[in-house]
Amino acid sequence: MNVRHMTTAAIVVATATAAQWSAAAEGAAIGEGMGVLTIAFLALGAIVIIAQVIPAMVIFGSMLVELFSPKRAKMGDEKKADPAV
């Protein structure tokens, strides 16, 4: 980063800091309410949770179907059912 970019960055930071101090001096609340990035972050979190709930419900439903379905004889179990034969 050259000197010109560093000077520009320093001016931007100083201006933003001065604006915040003047807003605080007037009694205005700094950062009152939720900003756009906060809402976007919360929306992303909600999307991730929904994306995980859908496959979880599919797996849970298939587990319930297997638990409450009539038992089927597996292949090879009919030979082992009666050892006396």
Secondary structure by P-SEA (a helix, b strand, c coil): ccaaaaaaaaaaaaaaaaaaaaaaaacccccccccaaaaaaaaaaaaaaaaaaaaaaaaaaaaaaaaaccccccccccccccccc
